[in-house]
Amino acid sequence: MTPSSTPVPSCGVWLIGARGSVATTAVAGSAAVAAGLHPATGMVTETPPFAEAGLPPLGTLVFGGHDTVECPLPKRAEHLAAGGVLPHGLPSAVHAELAAADAEIRPGGPANGDARSDDELIAAFADDIRTFTRRRGLARTVVVNVASTEPHPAPGDARLPASSLYAAAALRAGCPYVNFTPSTGLHHPALADAAASSGLPWAGRDGKTGQTLLRAVLAPMFLQRALDVRAWSGTNLLGGGDGAALADPAAAAAKNAGKERVLADVLGTAPQGEVHIDDVPALGDWKTAWDHIAFDGFLGSRMVLQTIWQGCDSALAAPLVLDLARLLARAADLGLTGPRPELGFYFKDPDGHTSALGEQYAELLAFASRLGAAQ
């Protein structure tokens, strides 16, 4: 067999929160783009700078995951299509791919009354991931957390939060890890030694899809134009599972920490103002974000910029999830380890040193060149 005809090994994508809106959209979208049914709009890794980066093709991705809900992916996709998140007819067109992914979803946890210790839960989750990788004959598996936001653990809490159990399981299974949520995940102090000695790459946290994406563009503009930002306030209206989860003030606080970091990092100080998150169930997977920016111009002239962002969170997030899974898989293939600051472009609370989107994009392109040069 000639090298050009050698089959490309398949790559696993293990989703935490695998029956949620983002995961369902990612699975359906990957199948649709791979089959040529829809363009790869929103996927940065499908743009020309990444063509020679050696990323696993979309058609080689195999999906599985953990979840605590039982609604199968084909049915979930139908619900999303009815709400306008997925194109009409797409759930039927990619039904086989959705059903195949759903067959690989295992019960998550810990459920109420589960008496297993943290280590027992980690071992069980890791075994699920290893079994999936082995049974499907995958070159490797990348674990991506797209579950609902959880509150940060209380000081002195003896138990790991669920997101950290899954992160520890990813390490134990030998898998690169992406935290697309603001939950603790791999950032728990109890996992620091295991992460450092794992020999694996990871990236996070909290995907930058809407309001914070815009902030990462506008904040450098004010700084570079020497305009003094006096106050920056925002409001988010959203529904769906994320809206319900963020109705918990503790979970909302975890979410807002990343939004505030962008402004503090770029401007050098956090301006006055807060971000409020309101759960509006009628909005479903759609969200509206409003920002009010008060700033001073020449001779103290007071001015205001207001922005309104209306978007579908799942459609914004899913292509980034696919990007990150492919980039981490390639990084692992090349033996890269530890946090990948080059992927800060994708996150509100990144491991990188800058929160300005332009600088982050330049770092991402340099990373793509590095990945390609290693072929």
Beta strands, then each sheet from edge to edge (+ up, - down):
strand 1: 11-16
strand 2: 61-67
strand 3: 105-107
strand 4: 140-145
strand 5: 177-179
strand 6: 201-204
strand 7: 228-238
strand 8: 275-279
strand 9: 286-296
strand 10: 302-312
strand 11: 338-339
sheet 1: 3+ 2+ 1+ 4+ 5+ 6+ 11+
sheet 2: 8+ 7+ 9- 10+
end
